[in-house]
Amino acid sequence: MYRGTAFLFNGTMRQRAPRFADAPTEPFTQRKQSAYNIPDTVDPMIEAQAERNRRSAQQVRLRDLVRVREARSADVGAMVELLGYLFKQERDFAPAATKQRRALEILLAQPAMGRIFVLTRGSKILGMVSLLFTISTAEGGKAAWLEDLVVRPEQRDRGLGTRLLRAAVDWARKEGLTRITLLTDADNARARRLYLRHGFAASAMQPLRLHLARRAPARALAMSLV
C-alpha cells in the first residue's frame, strides 16, 4: 500500500508524495534479466541460420575443390575443346574435332585400350591426360604411353598439370604397369621441366612415324623398293 507523511509548510499542512515503500518489488537483477528476456523461438531461428551458413560454405568448398577422376561420355565435348588447345601448340598435329571426338569415344568404350582422366573444379573440366596401354617385351609386361596432357590456357601455372601427371602415374603404378613413355616437342621447355621433375628421363631413341592414312612420298616409296 502507499504510505505518505504529513509536514507543515508555511503554516499549512501538506502531505508528502506517497512512495512505494510497501509495494511488492522484484530484485534488480531479476528485473534486468526480464528486460532482456528472449523468446524461446529465437534460438531455433539462430540455429537454422547457422546451419544454412554451414551448408553454403560447404557448397562453396565443393565448387572450389579440384580433383582428378576418370573421364566419362558426358565429358567428351569438353575434352575435344581441350585437345584443340593442345594441337594448336604442337608442331606435328592440328585440331580436328571430328577425329578427336571419335578417338575419345573409342577409348571410353574400350577401357582395355587405355584410360582418360580429367581434372575438375566443381562441374567444370579444366584439364585432361590419357594413358594408352601396350605390352613391353623389354619390360616383360604391360606398359603405357602418356598422351594428351593439357590444361585450359587460363588455368595454367597453378599446379594443375602436376596434379594430372601425378594422378596418371599413381594410377599406373597401382595397376602394375611397368613403364610410361611420352613424347613432347623438343622446344617445349616447360613440359620437359615438368616431366623431368617427376622422374622421367630423356631417351636415346628417336621417334619415327608412318601415317598409314596418307600416301607415302614418292621418294620414300622408291627407296623402299631398292
NORHU-V413129 format. One record per pair of residues at least 12 apart in sequence whose C-alpha atoms are under 10 Angstrom apart, sorted by the first residue. I is the first residue (numbers start at 1). J is the second residue. Records with the same first field share a line. If there is no record, write none. Layout:
I=J ; J
This chain:
1=18 ; 19 ; 20 ; 21 ; 22 ; 23 ; 24
2=17 ; 18 ; 19 ; 20 ; 21 ; 22 ; 23
3=16 ; 17 ; 18 ; 19 ; 20 ; 21 ; 22 ; 23
4=16 ; 17 ; 18 ; 19 ; 20 ; 21
5=17 ; 18 ; 19
59=122
60=122
61=122
62=121 ; 122 ; 123
63=120 ; 121 ; 122 ; 123 ; 124
64=120 ; 121 ; 122 ; 123
65=120 ; 121 ; 122 ; 123
66=119 ; 120 ; 121 ; 122 ; 123 ; 124 ; 125 ; 126 ; 160 ; 163
67=118 ; 119 ; 120 ; 121 ; 122 ; 125 ; 160 ; 163 ; 164 ; 167
68=117 ; 118 ; 119 ; 120 ; 121 ; 125 ; 126 ; 127 ; 128 ; 129 ; 160 ; 163 ; 164 ; 166 ; 167 ; 168
69=116 ; 117 ; 118 ; 119 ; 120 ; 128 ; 164 ; 167 ; 168
70=108 ; 115 ; 116 ; 117 ; 118 ; 119 ; 128 ; 129 ; 130 ; 168
71=104 ; 107 ; 108 ; 115 ; 116 ; 117 ; 118 ; 119 ; 125 ; 128 ; 129 ; 130
72=104 ; 105 ; 108 ; 109 ; 116 ; 117 ; 118
73=104 ; 105 ; 108 ; 109
75=104 ; 118 ; 124 ; 125
76=100 ; 101 ; 102 ; 103 ; 104 ; 105 ; 108
77=97 ; 100 ; 101 ; 104
78=118 ; 124 ; 125 ; 126 ; 127 ; 128
79=97 ; 100 ; 101 ; 104 ; 116 ; 117 ; 118 ; 125 ; 126 ; 127 ; 128 ; 129 ; 148 ; 150
80=95 ; 96 ; 97 ; 98 ; 99 ; 100 ; 101 ; 102 ; 103 ; 104
81=95 ; 97 ; 100 ; 101 ; 152
82=95 ; 125 ; 126 ; 127 ; 128 ; 148 ; 149 ; 150 ; 151 ; 152 ; 153
83=95 ; 96 ; 97 ; 100 ; 101 ; 127 ; 128 ; 129 ; 148 ; 149 ; 150 ; 151 ; 152
84=96 ; 97 ; 100 ; 150
85=150 ; 151 ; 152 ; 153
86=148 ; 149 ; 150 ; 151 ; 152 ; 153
87=148 ; 150
89=185 ; 188
90=184 ; 185 ; 188
91=185
92=185
104=116 ; 130
107=130 ; 131 ; 132
111=132 ; 133
112=132 ; 133 ; 134
113=131 ; 132 ; 133 ; 134 ; 144
114=130 ; 131 ; 132 ; 133 ; 134 ; 144 ; 145 ; 146
115=129 ; 130 ; 131 ; 132 ; 133 ; 144 ; 146 ; 168 ; 171 ; 172
116=128 ; 129 ; 130 ; 131 ; 132 ; 146 ; 147 ; 148 ; 149 ; 168
117=129 ; 130 ; 131 ; 149 ; 164 ; 165 ; 167 ; 168
118=130 ; 149 ; 150 ; 151 ; 164 ; 167
119=150 ; 151 ; 160 ; 161 ; 163 ; 164 ; 167
120=160
125=151 ; 152
126=150 ; 151 ; 152 ; 153 ; 154 ; 155 ; 156 ; 160 ; 161
127=148 ; 149 ; 150 ; 151 ; 152 ; 153 ; 155 ; 156 ; 160 ; 161 ; 163 ; 164
128=147 ; 148 ; 149 ; 150 ; 151 ; 152 ; 160 ; 161 ; 164 ; 165 ; 168
129=146 ; 147 ; 148 ; 149 ; 150 ; 151 ; 161 ; 164 ; 165 ; 167 ; 168
130=144 ; 145 ; 146 ; 147 ; 148 ; 149 ; 150 ; 164 ; 165 ; 168
131=143 ; 144 ; 145 ; 146 ; 147 ; 148 ; 149 ; 168 ; 169 ; 171 ; 172 ; 180 ; 181 ; 182
132=144 ; 145 ; 146 ; 147 ; 180 ; 181
133=145 ; 146 ; 172 ; 177 ; 180
134=177 ; 179 ; 180
135=177 ; 178 ; 179
136=177 ; 178 ; 179
138=178
139=177 ; 178 ; 179
140=178
141=176 ; 177 ; 178 ; 179
142=172 ; 175 ; 176 ; 177 ; 178 ; 179 ; 180
143=172 ; 176 ; 177 ; 178 ; 179 ; 180 ; 181
144=172 ; 177 ; 178 ; 179 ; 180 ; 181 ; 182
145=179 ; 180 ; 181 ; 182 ; 183
146=165 ; 168 ; 169 ; 179 ; 180 ; 181 ; 182 ; 183
147=181 ; 182 ; 183 ; 184
148=182 ; 183 ; 184
149=161 ; 162 ; 164 ; 165 ; 168 ; 191
150=164 ; 165
151=164
161=191 ; 194
162=194 ; 195 ; 197 ; 198
165=194 ; 195 ; 198
166=198
168=180
169=198
180=200
181=200 ; 201 ; 203
182=195 ; 200
183=206 ; 207
